[in-house]
Amino acid sequence: MTASLFVAIGAGIAVLTGIGAGVGIGKATASAVDAIARQPEASGKIQSSLLLGAALAEATAIYGFVVALLIILLVK
C-alpha cells in the first residue's frame, strides 16, 4: 500500500469530527428550543448558553478540518 492511501484515510478520519459537532449542535438547539418553550422569560440566558456551546462545538469541527488539511499538505 502506498503512503498516499494512509494520508487519505487519516484525513478522512480527522474530518469526521464535523459529524459529532453537527449532532451536538442539533441536540443543543433542540434542547434550547424546548427550554424556551417551557420558560420564555429565561430565553436570554438560554440563548447565550446555546451560542457559547455551539461556538465551542463548531471549533472542534474546525480543528478537525485543519488537522485534515495539515495531514494532506505536510505528509509526503
mmCIF file of the N, C-alpha and C atoms, coordinates in Angstrom:
data_MODEL
# 
_entry.id   MODEL 
# 
loop_
_atom_site.group_PDB 
_atom_site.id 
_atom_site.type_symbol 
_atom_site.label_atom_id 
_atom_site.label_alt_id 
_atom_site.label_comp_id 
_atom_site.label_asym_id 
_atom_site.label_entity_id 
_atom_site.label_seq_id 
_atom_site.pdbx_PDB_ins_code 
_atom_site.Cartn_x 
_atom_site.Cartn_y 
_atom_site.Cartn_z 
_atom_site.occupancy 
_atom_site.B_iso_or_equiv 
_atom_site.pdbx_formal_charge 
_atom_site.auth_seq_id 
_atom_site.auth_comp_id 
_atom_site.auth_asym_id 
_atom_site.auth_atom_id 
_atom_site.pdbx_PDB_model_num 
ATOM 1   N N  . MET A 1 1  ? 0.840   -1.183 0.000  1.00 0.00 ? 1  MET A N  1 
ATOM 2   C CA . MET A 1 1  ? 0.000   0.000  0.000  1.00 0.00 ? 1  MET A CA 1 
ATOM 3   C C  . MET A 1 1  ? 0.882   1.243  0.000  1.00 0.00 ? 1  MET A C  1 
ATOM 4   N N  . THR A 1 2  ? 0.385   2.252  -0.648 1.00 0.00 ? 2  THR A N  1 
ATOM 5   C CA . THR A 1 2  ? 1.171   3.479  -0.752 1.00 0.00 ? 2  THR A CA 1 
ATOM 6   C C  . THR A 1 2  ? 0.869   4.416  0.418  1.00 0.00 ? 2  THR A C  1 
ATOM 7   N N  . ALA A 1 3  ? 1.773   5.351  0.600  1.00 0.00 ? 3  ALA A N  1 
ATOM 8   C CA . ALA A 1 3  ? 1.615   6.310  1.695  1.00 0.00 ? 3  ALA A CA 1 
ATOM 9   C C  . ALA A 1 3  ? 0.431   7.235  1.452  1.00 0.00 ? 3  ALA A C  1 
ATOM 10  N N  . SER A 1 4  ? 0.125   7.509  0.180  1.00 0.00 ? 4  SER A N  1 
ATOM 11  C CA . SER A 1 4  ? -0.990  8.418  -0.103 1.00 0.00 ? 4  SER A CA 1 
ATOM 12  C C  . SER A 1 4  ? -2.323  7.821  0.339  1.00 0.00 ? 4  SER A C  1 
ATOM 13  N N  . LEU A 1 5  ? -2.434  6.506  0.344  1.00 0.00 ? 5  LEU A N  1 
ATOM 14  C CA . LEU A 1 5  ? -3.654  5.853  0.830  1.00 0.00 ? 5  LEU A CA 1 
ATOM 15  C C  . LEU A 1 5  ? -3.829  6.117  2.322  1.00 0.00 ? 5  LEU A C  1 
ATOM 16  N N  . PHE A 1 6  ? -2.759  5.998  3.070  1.00 0.00 ? 6  PHE A N  1 
ATOM 17  C CA . PHE A 1 6  ? -2.833  6.236  4.513  1.00 0.00 ? 6  PHE A CA 1 
ATOM 18  C C  . PHE A 1 6  ? -3.083  7.714  4.827  1.00 0.00 ? 6  PHE A C  1 
ATOM 19  N N  . VAL A 1 7  ? -2.541  8.592  4.002  1.00 0.00 ? 7  VAL A N  1 
ATOM 20  C CA . VAL A 1 7  ? -2.796  10.021 4.172  1.00 0.00 ? 7  VAL A CA 1 
ATOM 21  C C  . VAL A 1 7  ? -4.275  10.310 3.956  1.00 0.00 ? 7  VAL A C  1 
ATOM 22  N N  . ALA A 1 8  ? -4.857  9.724  2.924  1.00 0.00 ? 8  ALA A N  1 
ATOM 23  C CA . ALA A 1 8  ? -6.282  9.941  2.641  1.00 0.00 ? 8  ALA A CA 1 
ATOM 24  C C  . ALA A 1 8  ? -7.152  9.383  3.756  1.00 0.00 ? 8  ALA A C  1 
ATOM 25  N N  . ILE A 1 9  ? -6.805  8.215  4.271  1.00 0.00 ? 9  ILE A N  1 
ATOM 26  C CA . ILE A 1 9  ? -7.584  7.626  5.369  1.00 0.00 ? 9  ILE A CA 1 
ATOM 27  C C  . ILE A 1 9  ? -7.468  8.488  6.622  1.00 0.00 ? 9  ILE A C  1 
ATOM 28  N N  . GLY A 1 10 ? -6.276  8.961  6.939  1.00 0.00 ? 10 GLY A N  1 
ATOM 29  C CA . GLY A 1 10 ? -6.087  9.815  8.111  1.00 0.00 ? 10 GLY A CA 1 
ATOM 30  C C  . GLY A 1 10 ? -6.844  11.124 7.997  1.00 0.00 ? 10 GLY A C  1 
ATOM 31  N N  . ALA A 1 11 ? -6.814  11.726 6.816  1.00 0.00 ? 11 ALA A N  1 
ATOM 32  C CA . ALA A 1 11 ? -7.544  12.979 6.610  1.00 0.00 ? 11 ALA A CA 1 
ATOM 33  C C  . ALA A 1 11 ? -9.045  12.749 6.714  1.00 0.00 ? 11 ALA A C  1 
ATOM 34  N N  . GLY A 1 12 ? -9.517  11.635 6.192  1.00 0.00 ? 12 GLY A N  1 
ATOM 35  C CA . GLY A 1 12 ? -10.943 11.311 6.295  1.00 0.00 ? 12 GLY A CA 1 
ATOM 36  C C  . GLY A 1 12 ? -11.392 11.123 7.730  1.00 0.00 ? 12 GLY A C  1 
ATOM 37  N N  . ILE A 1 13 ? -10.572 10.465 8.519  1.00 0.00 ? 13 ILE A N  1 
ATOM 38  C CA . ILE A 1 13 ? -10.902 10.272 9.940  1.00 0.00 ? 13 ILE A CA 1 
ATOM 39  C C  . ILE A 1 13 ? -10.887 11.610 10.679 1.00 0.00 ? 13 ILE A C  1 
ATOM 40  N N  . ALA A 1 14 ? -9.951  12.488 10.350 1.00 0.00 ? 14 ALA A N  1 
ATOM 41  C CA . ALA A 1 14 ? -9.884  13.787 11.012 1.00 0.00 ? 14 ALA A CA 1 
ATOM 42  C C  . ALA A 1 14 ? -11.108 14.636 10.695 1.00 0.00 ? 14 ALA A C  1 
ATOM 43  N N  . VAL A 1 15 ? -11.633 14.528 9.494  1.00 0.00 ? 15 VAL A N  1 
ATOM 44  C CA . VAL A 1 15 ? -12.795 15.324 9.104  1.00 0.00 ? 15 VAL A CA 1 
ATOM 45  C C  . VAL A 1 15 ? -14.073 14.803 9.760  1.00 0.00 ? 15 VAL A C  1 
ATOM 46  N N  . LEU A 1 16 ? -14.072 13.590 10.243 1.00 0.00 ? 16 LEU A N  1 
ATOM 47  C CA . LEU A 1 16 ? -15.265 13.031 10.887 1.00 0.00 ? 16 LEU A CA 1 
ATOM 48  C C  . LEU A 1 16 ? -15.671 13.785 12.149 1.00 0.00 ? 16 LEU A C  1 
ATOM 49  N N  . THR A 1 17 ? -14.813 14.649 12.660 1.00 0.00 ? 17 THR A N  1 
ATOM 50  C CA . THR A 1 17 ? -15.189 15.453 13.818 1.00 0.00 ? 17 THR A CA 1 
ATOM 51  C C  . THR A 1 17 ? -16.358 16.370 13.497 1.00 0.00 ? 17 THR A C  1 
ATOM 52  N N  . GLY A 1 18 ? -16.539 16.689 12.230 1.00 0.00 ? 18 GLY A N  1 
ATOM 53  C CA . GLY A 1 18 ? -17.663 17.524 11.815 1.00 0.00 ? 18 GLY A CA 1 
ATOM 54  C C  . GLY A 1 18 ? -18.998 16.866 12.063 1.00 0.00 ? 18 GLY A C  1 
ATOM 55  N N  . ILE A 1 19 ? -19.047 15.553 11.982 1.00 0.00 ? 19 ILE A N  1 
ATOM 56  C CA . ILE A 1 19 ? -20.297 14.839 12.252 1.00 0.00 ? 19 ILE A CA 1 
ATOM 57  C C  . ILE A 1 19 ? -20.685 14.993 13.715 1.00 0.00 ? 19 ILE A C  1 
ATOM 58  N N  . GLY A 1 20 ? -19.729 14.805 14.593 1.00 0.00 ? 20 GLY A N  1 
ATOM 59  C CA . GLY A 1 20 ? -20.011 14.962 16.019 1.00 0.00 ? 20 GLY A CA 1 
ATOM 60  C C  . GLY A 1 20 ? -20.432 16.374 16.371 1.00 0.00 ? 20 GLY A C  1 
ATOM 61  N N  . ALA A 1 21 ? -19.803 17.350 15.755 1.00 0.00 ? 21 ALA A N  1 
ATOM 62  C CA . ALA A 1 21 ? -20.174 18.743 16.015 1.00 0.00 ? 21 ALA A CA 1 
ATOM 63  C C  . ALA A 1 21 ? -21.582 19.027 15.524 1.00 0.00 ? 21 ALA A C  1 
ATOM 64  N N  . GLY A 1 22 ? -21.932 18.505 14.372 1.00 0.00 ? 22 GLY A N  1 
ATOM 65  C CA . GLY A 1 22 ? -23.279 18.717 13.840 1.00 0.00 ? 22 GLY A CA 1 
ATOM 66  C C  . GLY A 1 22 ? -24.349 18.089 14.708 1.00 0.00 ? 22 GLY A C  1 
ATOM 67  N N  . VAL A 1 23 ? -24.094 16.878 15.168 1.00 0.00 ? 23 VAL A N  1 
ATOM 68  C CA . VAL A 1 23 ? -25.053 16.212 16.050 1.00 0.00 ? 23 VAL A CA 1 
ATOM 69  C C  . VAL A 1 23 ? -25.168 16.949 17.378 1.00 0.00 ? 23 VAL A C  1 
ATOM 70  N N  . GLY A 1 24 ? -24.049 17.384 17.920 1.00 0.00 ? 24 GLY A N  1 
ATOM 71  C CA . GLY A 1 24 ? -24.058 18.102 19.191 1.00 0.00 ? 24 GLY A CA 1 
ATOM 72  C C  . GLY A 1 24 ? -24.794 19.422 19.113 1.00 0.00 ? 24 GLY A C  1 
ATOM 73  N N  . ILE A 1 25 ? -24.562 20.168 18.037 1.00 0.00 ? 25 ILE A N  1 
ATOM 74  C CA . ILE A 1 25 ? -25.244 21.449 17.873 1.00 0.00 ? 25 ILE A CA 1 
ATOM 75  C C  . ILE A 1 25 ? -26.741 21.221 17.662 1.00 0.00 ? 25 ILE A C  1 
ATOM 76  N N  . GLY A 1 26 ? -27.099 20.188 16.936 1.00 0.00 ? 26 GLY A N  1 
ATOM 77  C CA . GLY A 1 26 ? -28.511 19.874 16.733 1.00 0.00 ? 26 GLY A CA 1 
ATOM 78  C C  . GLY A 1 26 ? -29.226 19.531 18.032 1.00 0.00 ? 26 GLY A C  1 
ATOM 79  N N  . LYS A 1 27 ? -28.587 18.712 18.854 1.00 0.00 ? 27 LYS A N  1 
ATOM 80  C CA . LYS A 1 27 ? -29.184 18.357 20.147 1.00 0.00 ? 27 LYS A CA 1 
ATOM 81  C C  . LYS A 1 27 ? -29.284 19.571 21.061 1.00 0.00 ? 27 LYS A C  1 
ATOM 82  N N  . ALA A 1 28 ? -28.262 20.406 21.070 1.00 0.00 ? 28 ALA A N  1 
ATOM 83  C CA . ALA A 1 28 ? -28.278 21.599 21.911 1.00 0.00 ? 28 ALA A CA 1 
ATOM 84  C C  . ALA A 1 28 ? -29.375 22.556 21.478 1.00 0.00 ? 28 ALA A C  1 
ATOM 85  N N  . THR A 1 29 ? -29.542 22.720 20.176 1.00 0.00 ? 29 THR A N  1 
ATOM 86  C CA . THR A 1 29 ? -30.587 23.611 19.673 1.00 0.00 ? 29 THR A CA 1 
ATOM 87  C C  . THR A 1 29 ? -31.967 23.081 20.025 1.00 0.00 ? 29 THR A C  1 
ATOM 88  N N  . ALA A 1 30 ? -32.159 21.782 19.879 1.00 0.00 ? 30 ALA A N  1 
ATOM 89  C CA . ALA A 1 30 ? -33.454 21.195 20.235 1.00 0.00 ? 30 ALA A CA 1 
ATOM 90  C C  . ALA A 1 30 ? -33.756 21.378 21.713 1.00 0.00 ? 30 ALA A C  1 
ATOM 91  N N  . SER A 1 31 ? -32.764 21.189 22.548 1.00 0.00 ? 31 SER A N  1 
ATOM 92  C CA . SER A 1 31 ? -32.965 21.378 23.989 1.00 0.00 ? 31 SER A CA 1 
ATOM 93  C C  . SER A 1 31 ? -33.232 22.840 24.331 1.00 0.00 ? 31 SER A C  1 
ATOM 94  N N  . ALA A 1 32 ? -32.547 23.754 23.649 1.00 0.00 ? 32 ALA A N  1 
ATOM 95  C CA . ALA A 1 32 ? -32.758 25.176 23.913 1.00 0.00 ? 32 ALA A CA 1 
ATOM 96  C C  . ALA A 1 32 ? -34.157 25.614 23.494 1.00 0.00 ? 32 ALA A C  1 
ATOM 97  N N  . VAL A 1 33 ? -34.619 25.128 22.359 1.00 0.00 ? 33 VAL A N  1 
ATOM 98  C CA . VAL A 1 33 ? -35.971 25.473 21.915 1.00 0.00 ? 33 VAL A CA 1 
ATOM 99  C C  . VAL A 1 33 ? -37.005 24.926 22.893 1.00 0.00 ? 33 VAL A C  1 
ATOM 100 N N  . ASP A 1 34 ? -36.784 23.716 23.357 1.00 0.00 ? 34 ASP A N  1 
ATOM 101 C CA . ASP A 1 34 ? -37.686 23.128 24.341 1.00 0.00 ? 34 ASP A CA 1 
ATOM 102 C C  . ASP A 1 34 ? -37.683 23.926 25.645 1.00 0.00 ? 34 ASP A C  1 
ATOM 103 N N  . ALA A 1 35 ? -36.507 24.341 26.078 1.00 0.00 ? 35 ALA A N  1 
ATOM 104 C CA . ALA A 1 35 ? -36.404 25.109 27.322 1.00 0.00 ? 35 ALA A CA 1 
ATOM 105 C C  . ALA A 1 35 ? -37.056 26.481 27.179 1.00 0.00 ? 35 ALA A C  1 
ATOM 106 N N  . ILE A 1 36 ? -36.889 27.119 26.033 1.00 0.00 ? 36 ILE A N  1 
ATOM 107 C CA . ILE A 1 36 ? -37.519 28.423 25.812 1.00 0.00 ? 36 ILE A CA 1 
ATOM 108 C C  . ILE A 1 36 ? -39.034 28.284 25.754 1.00 0.00 ? 36 ILE A C  1 
ATOM 109 N N  . ALA A 1 37 ? -39.513 27.181 25.176 1.00 0.00 ? 37 ALA A N  1 
ATOM 110 C CA . ALA A 1 37 ? -40.962 26.954 25.131 1.00 0.00 ? 37 ALA A CA 1 
ATOM 111 C C  . ALA A 1 37 ? -41.529 26.771 26.530 1.00 0.00 ? 37 ALA A C  1 
ATOM 112 N N  . ARG A 1 38 ? -40.752 26.177 27.421 1.00 0.00 ? 38 ARG A N  1 
ATOM 113 C CA . ARG A 1 38 ? -41.224 25.963 28.793 1.00 0.00 ? 38 ARG A CA 1 
ATOM 114 C C  . ARG A 1 38 ? -41.097 27.205 29.655 1.00 0.00 ? 38 ARG A C  1 
ATOM 115 N N  . GLN A 1 39 ? -40.025 27.970 29.463 1.00 0.00 ? 39 GLN A N  1 
ATOM 116 C CA . GLN A 1 39 ? -39.785 29.173 30.272 1.00 0.00 ? 39 GLN A CA 1 
ATOM 117 C C  . GLN A 1 39 ? -39.368 30.326 29.358 1.00 0.00 ? 39 GLN A C  1 
ATOM 118 N N  . PRO A 1 40 ? -40.329 30.987 28.747 1.00 0.00 ? 40 PRO A N  1 
ATOM 119 C CA . PRO A 1 40 ? -39.980 32.068 27.818 1.00 0.00 ? 40 PRO A CA 1 
ATOM 120 C C  . PRO A 1 40 ? -39.244 33.237 28.486 1.00 0.00 ? 40 PRO A C  1 
ATOM 121 N N  . GLU A 1 41 ? -39.444 33.428 29.772 1.00 0.00 ? 41 GLU A N  1 
ATOM 122 C CA . GLU A 1 41 ? -38.780 34.551 30.450 1.00 0.00 ? 41 GLU A CA 1 
ATOM 123 C C  . GLU A 1 41 ? -37.276 34.328 30.595 1.00 0.00 ? 41 GLU A C  1 
ATOM 124 N N  . ALA A 1 42 ? -36.811 33.101 30.472 1.00 0.00 ? 42 ALA A N  1 
ATOM 125 C CA . ALA A 1 42 ? -35.379 32.796 30.599 1.00 0.00 ? 42 ALA A CA 1 
ATOM 126 C C  . ALA A 1 42 ? -34.702 32.671 29.234 1.00 0.00 ? 42 ALA A C  1 
ATOM 127 N N  . SER A 1 43 ? -35.337 33.176 28.192 1.00 0.00 ? 43 SER A N  1 
ATOM 128 C CA . SER A 1 43 ? -34.798 32.963 26.846 1.00 0.00 ? 43 SER A CA 1 
ATOM 129 C C  . SER A 1 43 ? -33.440 33.632 26.640 1.00 0.00 ? 43 SER A C  1 
ATOM 130 N N  . GLY A 1 44 ? -33.188 34.749 27.289 1.00 0.00 ? 44 GLY A N  1 
ATOM 131 C CA . GLY A 1 44 ? -31.894 35.426 27.127 1.00 0.00 ? 44 GLY A CA 1 
ATOM 132 C C  . GLY A 1 44 ? -30.731 34.596 27.633 1.00 0.00 ? 44 GLY A C  1 
ATOM 133 N N  . LYS A 1 45 ? -30.892 34.025 28.824 1.00 0.00 ? 45 LYS A N  1 
ATOM 134 C CA . LYS A 1 45 ? -29.829 33.179 29.387 1.00 0.00 ? 45 LYS A CA 1 
ATOM 135 C C  . LYS A 1 45 ? -29.659 31.902 28.571 1.00 0.00 ? 45 LYS A C  1 
ATOM 136 N N  . ILE A 1 46 ? -30.775 31.349 28.127 1.00 0.00 ? 46 ILE A N  1 
ATOM 137 C CA . ILE A 1 46 ? -30.707 30.104 27.347 1.00 0.00 ? 46 ILE A CA 1 
ATOM 138 C C  . ILE A 1 46 ? -30.009 30.353 26.017 1.00 0.00 ? 46 ILE A C  1 
ATOM 139 N N  . GLN A 1 47 ? -30.346 31.456 25.360 1.00 0.00 ? 47 GLN A N  1 
ATOM 140 C CA . GLN A 1 47 ? -29.723 31.755 24.070 1.00 0.00 ? 47 GLN A CA 1 
ATOM 141 C C  . GLN A 1 47 ? -28.229 32.000 24.192 1.00 0.00 ? 47 GLN A C  1 
ATOM 142 N N  . SER A 1 48 ? -27.820 32.694 25.235 1.00 0.00 ? 48 SER A N  1 
ATOM 143 C CA . SER A 1 48 ? -26.386 32.958 25.391 1.00 0.00 ? 48 SER A CA 1 
ATOM 144 C C  . SER A 1 48 ? -25.620 31.667 25.666 1.00 0.00 ? 48 SER A C  1 
ATOM 145 N N  . SER A 1 49 ? -26.201 30.793 26.463 1.00 0.00 ? 49 SER A N  1 
ATOM 146 C CA . SER A 1 49 ? -25.553 29.494 26.712 1.00 0.00 ? 49 SER A CA 1 
ATOM 147 C C  . SER A 1 49 ? -25.509 28.651 25.445 1.00 0.00 ? 49 SER A C  1 
ATOM 148 N N  . LEU A 1 50 ? -26.579 28.710 24.668 1.00 0.00 ? 50 LEU A N  1 
ATOM 149 C CA . LEU A 1 50 ? -26.623 27.955 23.413 1.00 0.00 ? 50 LEU A CA 1 
ATOM 150 C C  . LEU A 1 50 ? -25.561 28.447 22.444 1.00 0.00 ? 50 LEU A C  1 
ATOM 151 N N  . LEU A 1 51 ? -25.416 29.758 22.315 1.00 0.00 ? 51 LEU A N  1 
ATOM 152 C CA . LEU A 1 51 ? -24.426 30.297 21.386 1.00 0.00 ? 51 LEU A CA 1 
ATOM 153 C C  . LEU A 1 51 ? -23.001 29.956 21.803 1.00 0.00 ? 51 LEU A C  1 
ATOM 154 N N  . LEU A 1 52 ? -22.734 30.004 23.092 1.00 0.00 ? 52 LEU A N  1 
ATOM 155 C CA . LEU A 1 52 ? -21.404 29.631 23.570 1.00 0.00 ? 52 LEU A CA 1 
ATOM 156 C C  . LEU A 1 52 ? -21.120 28.158 23.303 1.00 0.00 ? 52 LEU A C  1 
ATOM 157 N N  . GLY A 1 53 ? -22.086 27.303 23.597 1.00 0.00 ? 53 GLY A N  1 
ATOM 158 C CA . GLY A 1 53 ? -21.903 25.873 23.347 1.00 0.00 ? 53 GLY A CA 1 
ATOM 159 C C  . GLY A 1 53 ? -21.761 25.552 21.878 1.00 0.00 ? 53 GLY A C  1 
ATOM 160 N N  . ALA A 1 54 ? -22.542 26.225 21.028 1.00 0.00 ? 54 ALA A N  1 
ATOM 161 C CA . ALA A 1 54 ? -22.445 25.991 19.588 1.00 0.00 ? 54 ALA A CA 1 
ATOM 162 C C  . ALA A 1 54 ? -21.080 26.446 19.056 1.00 0.00 ? 54 ALA A C  1 
ATOM 163 N N  . ALA A 1 55 ? -20.581 27.547 19.581 1.00 0.00 ? 55 ALA A N  1 
ATOM 164 C CA . ALA A 1 55 ? -19.267 28.023 19.145 1.00 0.00 ? 55 ALA A CA 1 
ATOM 165 C C  . ALA A 1 55 ? -18.165 27.043 19.531 1.00 0.00 ? 55 ALA A C  1 
ATOM 166 N N  . LEU A 1 56 ? -18.249 26.505 20.725 1.00 0.00 ? 56 LEU A N  1 
ATOM 167 C CA . LEU A 1 56 ? -17.240 25.533 21.162 1.00 0.00 ? 56 LEU A CA 1 
ATOM 168 C C  . LEU A 1 56 ? -17.340 24.240 20.353 1.00 0.00 ? 56 LEU A C  1 
ATOM 169 N N  . ALA A 1 57 ? -18.548 23.800 20.064 1.00 0.00 ? 57 ALA A N  1 
ATOM 170 C CA . ALA A 1 57 ? -18.718 22.582 19.265 1.00 0.00 ? 57 ALA A CA 1 
ATOM 171 C C  . ALA A 1 57 ? -18.223 22.804 17.841 1.00 0.00 ? 57 ALA A C  1 
ATOM 172 N N  . GLU A 1 58 ? -18.497 23.964 17.293 1.00 0.00 ? 58 GLU A N  1 
ATOM 173 C CA . GLU A 1 58 ? -18.040 24.257 15.941 1.00 0.00 ? 58 GLU A CA 1 
ATOM 174 C C  . GLU A 1 58 ? -16.519 24.370 15.881 1.00 0.00 ? 58 GLU A C  1 
ATOM 175 N N  . ALA A 1 59 ? -15.914 24.832 16.959 1.00 0.00 ? 59 ALA A N  1 
ATOM 176 C CA . ALA A 1 59 ? -14.456 24.928 16.999 1.00 0.00 ? 59 ALA A CA 1 
ATOM 177 C C  . ALA A 1 59 ? -13.813 23.552 16.867 1.00 0.00 ? 59 ALA A C  1 
ATOM 178 N N  . THR A 1 60 ? -14.422 22.534 17.456 1.00 0.00 ? 60 THR A N  1 
ATOM 179 C CA . THR A 1 60 ? -13.857 21.192 17.320 1.00 0.00 ? 60 THR A CA 1 
ATOM 180 C C  . THR A 1 60 ? -13.918 20.720 15.876 1.00 0.00 ? 60 THR A C  1 
ATOM 181 N N  . ALA A 1 61 ? -14.981 21.061 15.164 1.00 0.00 ? 61 ALA A N  1 
ATOM 182 C CA . ALA A 1 61 ? -15.076 20.687 13.755 1.00 0.00 ? 61 ALA A CA 1 
ATOM 183 C C  . ALA A 1 61 ? -14.019 21.411 12.931 1.00 0.00 ? 61 ALA A C  1 
ATOM 184 N N  . ILE A 1 62 ? -13.781 22.667 13.244 1.00 0.00 ? 62 ILE A N  1 
ATOM 185 C CA . ILE A 1 62 ? -12.758 23.427 12.522 1.00 0.00 ? 62 ILE A CA 1 
ATOM 186 C C  . ILE A 1 62 ? -11.372 22.856 12.807 1.00 0.00 ? 62 ILE A C  1 
ATOM 187 N N  . TYR A 1 63 ? -11.118 22.457 14.058 1.00 0.00 ? 63 TYR A N  1 
ATOM 188 C CA . TYR A 1 63 ? -9.834  21.837 14.385 1.00 0.00 ? 63 TYR A CA 1 
ATOM 189 C C  . TYR A 1 63 ? -9.639  20.551 13.592 1.00 0.00 ? 63 TYR A C  1 
ATOM 190 N N  . GLY A 1 64 ? -10.686 19.759 13.471 1.00 0.00 ? 64 GLY A N  1 
ATOM 191 C CA . GLY A 1 64 ? -10.591 18.530 12.683 1.00 0.00 ? 64 GLY A CA 1 
ATOM 192 C C  . GLY A 1 64 ? -10.288 18.811 11.228 1.00 0.00 ? 64 GLY A C  1 
ATOM 193 N N  . PHE A 1 65 ? -10.915 19.844 10.681 1.00 0.00 ? 65 PHE A N  1 
ATOM 194 C CA . PHE A 1 65 ? -10.657 20.228 9.293  1.00 0.00 ? 65 PHE A CA 1 
ATOM 195 C C  . PHE A 1 65 ? -9.226  20.697 9.106  1.00 0.00 ? 65 PHE A C  1 
ATOM 196 N N  . VAL A 1 66 ? -8.728  21.484 10.044 1.00 0.00 ? 66 VAL A N  1 
ATOM 197 C CA . VAL A 1 66 ? -7.350  21.974 9.963  1.00 0.00 ? 66 VAL A CA 1 
ATOM 198 C C  . VAL A 1 66 ? -6.363  20.811 10.054 1.00 0.00 ? 66 VAL A C  1 
ATOM 199 N N  . VAL A 1 67 ? -6.635  19.868 10.946 1.00 0.00 ? 67 VAL A N  1 
ATOM 200 C CA . VAL A 1 67 ? -5.760  18.694 11.063 1.00 0.00 ? 67 VAL A CA 1 
ATOM 201 C C  . VAL A 1 67 ? -5.773  17.898 9.760  1.00 0.00 ? 67 VAL A C  1 
ATOM 202 N N  . ALA A 1 68 ? -6.940  17.751 9.145  1.00 0.00 ? 68 ALA A N  1 
ATOM 203 C CA . ALA A 1 68 ? -7.014  17.037 7.867  1.00 0.00 ? 68 ALA A CA 1 
ATOM 204 C C  . ALA A 1 68 ? -6.202  17.749 6.794  1.00 0.00 ? 68 ALA A C  1 
ATOM 205 N N  . LEU A 1 69 ? -6.305  19.076 6.741  1.00 0.00 ? 69 LEU A N  1 
ATOM 206 C CA . LEU A 1 69 ? -5.502  19.819 5.774  1.00 0.00 ? 69 LEU A CA 1 
ATOM 207 C C  . LEU A 1 69 ? -4.013  19.672 6.034  1.00 0.00 ? 69 LEU A C  1 
ATOM 208 N N  . LEU A 1 70 ? -3.627  19.719 7.318  1.00 0.00 ? 70 LEU A N  1 
ATOM 209 C CA . LEU A 1 70 ? -2.220  19.551 7.645  1.00 0.00 ? 70 LEU A CA 1 
ATOM 210 C C  . LEU A 1 70 ? -1.716  18.159 7.258  1.00 0.00 ? 70 LEU A C  1 
ATOM 211 N N  . ILE A 1 71 ? -2.550  17.159 7.476  1.00 0.00 ? 71 ILE A N  1 
ATOM 212 C CA . ILE A 1 71 ? -2.152  15.792 7.103  1.00 0.00 ? 71 ILE A CA 1 
ATOM 213 C C  . ILE A 1 71 ? -1.930  15.715 5.598  1.00 0.00 ? 71 ILE A C  1 
ATOM 214 N N  . ILE A 1 72 ? -2.861  16.293 4.843  1.00 0.00 ? 72 ILE A N  1 
ATOM 215 C CA . ILE A 1 72 ? -2.760  16.205 3.380  1.00 0.00 ? 72 ILE A CA 1 
ATOM 216 C C  . ILE A 1 72 ? -1.567  17.006 2.857  1.00 0.00 ? 72 ILE A C  1 
ATOM 217 N N  . LEU A 1 73 ? -1.370  18.212 3.377  1.00 0.00 ? 73 LEU A N  1 
ATOM 218 C CA . LEU A 1 73 ? -0.359  19.097 2.815  1.00 0.00 ? 73 LEU A CA 1 
ATOM 219 C C  . LEU A 1 73 ? 1.061   18.831 3.318  1.00 0.00 ? 73 LEU A C  1 
ATOM 220 N N  . LEU A 1 74 ? 1.205   18.357 4.551  1.00 0.00 ? 74 LEU A N  1 
ATOM 221 C CA . LEU A 1 74 ? 2.540   18.225 5.122  1.00 0.00 ? 74 LEU A CA 1 
ATOM 222 C C  . LEU A 1 74 ? 3.113   16.815 5.043  1.00 0.00 ? 74 LEU A C  1 
ATOM 223 N N  . VAL A 1 75 ? 2.265   15.821 4.938  1.00 0.00 ? 75 VAL A N  1 
ATOM 224 C CA . VAL A 1 75 ? 2.766   14.447 4.879  1.00 0.00 ? 75 VAL A CA 1 
ATOM 225 C C  . VAL A 1 75 ? 3.005   14.082 3.422  1.00 0.00 ? 75 VAL A C  1 
ATOM 226 N N  . LYS A 1 76 ? 4.224   13.740 3.141  1.00 0.00 ? 76 LYS A N  1 
ATOM 227 C CA . LYS A 1 76 ? 4.563   13.380 1.758  1.00 0.00 ? 76 LYS A CA 1 
ATOM 228 C C  . LYS A 1 76 ? 5.310   12.092 1.697  1.00 0.00 ? 76 LYS A C  1 
# 
